[in-house]
Amino acid sequence: LRRLCVATGATALVRLGAPTPDEMGHCDHVHQKEVGGRPITVFAQSDGSKTSKLSTIVLRASTSSVLADLERAIDDGVHAAKTA
């Protein structure tokens, strides 16, 4: 839920009731596609959209240890870019 809120600019609500316009998010295009034999839902913003700085990287590997190495390498790269 948090990632979806960040991606769309929405606010997670803990109360029942209608959200205010400030709490509502926006997404330019929502569609479902298949990646690696599994259906995924894609929330896409247009290129000019400034509401989201969130990206998703889909990784596939032959073994879980290779996948873990790839995940660590990407995590290290993201943290290096944040601190630069």
C-alpha positions in Angstrom: 0.0 0.0 0.0 2.8 2.4 0.8 4.5 1.8 -2.5 1.3 2.4 -4.4 0.7 5.6 -2.5 4.2 6.8 -3.3 3.8 5.9 -6.9 0.5 7.7 -7.3 1.0 10.6 -4.9 -1.8 9.4 -2.7 -2.1 9.3 1.1 -2.9 6.1 3.0 -6.0 6.6 5.0 -6.6 4.9 8.4 -10.2 6.2 8.7 -13.4 5.2 6.9 -14.9 7.8 4.7 -14.4 9.5 1.4 -10.8 10.9 0.8 -10.3 14.6 0.2 -8.9 15.8 -3.1 -5.5 16.3 -1.5 -5.5 12.6 -0.3 -6.3 11.2 -3.7 -3.5 10.1 -6.0 -3.3 10.1 -9.8 -2.1 7.5 -12.3 -2.0 8.1 -16.0 -2.3 4.5 -17.1 -3.1 1.2 -15.3 -2.8 -2.1 -17.1 -2.1 -5.8 -16.5 0.7 -7.6 -18.3 2.4 -11.0 -17.9 6.0 -11.2 -16.8 7.7 -14.6 -16.4 4.4 -16.3 -16.6 2.8 -14.3 -13.8 0.2 -11.5 -14.3 1.3 -8.2 -12.8 -0.5 -4.9 -12.5 1.5 -1.9 -13.9 0.8 1.6 -12.7 2.5 4.0 -15.2 3.0 7.7 -15.2 3.6 9.8 -18.3 7.1 11.0 -19.0 6.3 14.5 -17.9 4.8 13.5 -14.6 6.6 14.8 -11.5 4.3 13.0 -9.0 6.4 9.9 -8.6 10.1 9.0 -8.4 9.4 5.3 -7.8 10.5 2.5 -10.2 10.3 -1.2 -10.2 13.0 -3.5 -11.5 12.0 -7.1 -12.3 14.8 -9.6 -11.8 14.9 -13.2 -12.9 17.8 -15.7 -12.3 18.5 -19.4 -12.6 19.0 -19.9 -8.8 18.0 -18.1 -5.6 21.6 -17.3 -4.7 22.2 -15.5 -8.1 18.9 -13.6 -7.6 20.1 -12.6 -4.1 23.4 -11.3 -5.5 21.6 -9.3 -8.2 19.2 -7.8 -5.6 22.2 -6.8 -3.3 24.0 -5.2 -6.3 21.0 -3.2 -7.3 20.4 -2.2 -3.6 24.0 -1.0 -3.4 23.7 1.0 -6.6 20.6 2.7 -5.5 22.1 3.6 -2.1 25.3 4.9 -3.8 23.2 7.1 -6.1 21.2 8.5 -3.2 24.3 9.5 -1.3 26.1 11.0 -4.3 
